[in-house]
Amino acid sequence: HGLLGATLGIIKVFRRLSVQGLEQMEYFAGGISEVLVTTATGLLIAIPALFFAFYLNGLLARKIIQYETLYLAEIEKDR
């Protein structure tokens, strides 16, 4: 939704303005409203997804360190 919806909404607004002019501002307001709704929807999806990705990245980094430590301990034990 976010960026794509905002871009499509702005295109729709300017297309209507080019055909109908500024006399009918309700089209302009409706288009801007659509842009804001799609942008807000995109943010509502993107922000939690970003935090979840950061969480998974941190979890993976901790697991890698844990396995490296175990691996190095095994190598030292074999010497």
C-alpha positions as CSV (number, residue, x, y, z in Angstrom):
1,H,0.0,0.0,0.0
2,G,2.3,2.7,1.3
3,L,4.5,4.2,-1.4
4,L,2.7,2.6,-4.3
5,G,-0.7,3.8,-3.0
6,A,0.6,7.3,-2.4
7,T,2.1,7.5,-5.9
8,L,-1.1,6.2,-7.5
9,G,-3.2,8.6,-5.4
10,I,-1.2,11.6,-6.4
11,I,-1.3,10.6,-10.1
12,K,-5.1,10.3,-9.8
13,V,-5.3,13.8,-8.2
14,F,-3.2,15.5,-10.8
15,R,-5.0,13.7,-13.6
16,R,-8.3,15.0,-12.3
17,L,-6.9,18.5,-11.8
18,S,-5.6,18.6,-15.3
19,V,-9.0,17.7,-16.7
20,Q,-11.3,19.5,-14.3
21,G,-9.1,22.3,-13.0
22,L,-9.2,23.8,-9.5
23,E,-12.9,24.6,-9.5
24,Q,-13.9,21.2,-7.9
25,M,-11.6,21.0,-4.9
26,E,-13.4,18.0,-3.5
27,Y,-11.6,15.8,-6.0
28,F,-8.3,17.2,-4.8
29,A,-9.2,16.7,-1.1
30,G,-10.5,13.2,-1.8
31,G,-7.3,12.2,-3.6
32,I,-5.1,13.6,-0.9
33,S,-7.2,11.7,1.7
34,E,-6.6,8.5,-0.3
35,V,-2.9,9.2,-0.4
36,L,-2.7,9.7,3.4
37,V,-4.7,6.6,4.1
38,T,-2.5,4.4,1.9
39,T,0.6,6.0,3.4
40,A,-0.6,5.4,6.9
41,T,-1.5,1.8,6.0
42,G,1.9,1.2,4.6
43,L,3.5,2.6,7.7
44,L,1.3,0.4,9.9
45,I,2.6,-2.6,8.0
46,A,6.2,-1.6,7.5
47,I,7.1,-0.4,11.0
48,P,6.2,-3.7,12.9
49,A,7.8,-5.7,10.1
50,L,11.0,-3.7,10.5
51,F,11.1,-4.3,14.2
52,F,10.4,-8.0,13.6
53,A,13.3,-8.2,11.1
54,F,15.6,-6.5,13.6
55,Y,14.6,-9.0,16.3
56,L,15.2,-11.9,14.0
57,N,18.6,-10.5,12.9
58,G,19.6,-10.1,16.5
59,L,18.4,-13.6,17.3
60,L,20.4,-15.0,14.4
61,A,23.5,-13.1,15.4
62,R,23.3,-14.5,19.0
63,K,22.9,-18.0,17.7
64,I,25.9,-17.7,15.3
65,I,28.0,-16.5,18.2
66,Q,26.8,-19.4,20.4
67,Y,27.6,-22.0,17.7
68,E,31.0,-20.4,17.0
69,T,31.8,-20.6,20.8
70,L,30.8,-24.3,20.9
71,Y,32.8,-25.0,17.8
72,L,35.9,-23.3,19.0
73,A,35.6,-25.1,22.4
74,E,35.3,-28.5,20.5
75,I,38.5,-27.7,18.5
76,E,40.4,-26.7,21.7
77,K,39.2,-29.9,23.4
78,D,40.6,-32.0,20.4
79,R,44.1,-30.5,20.7
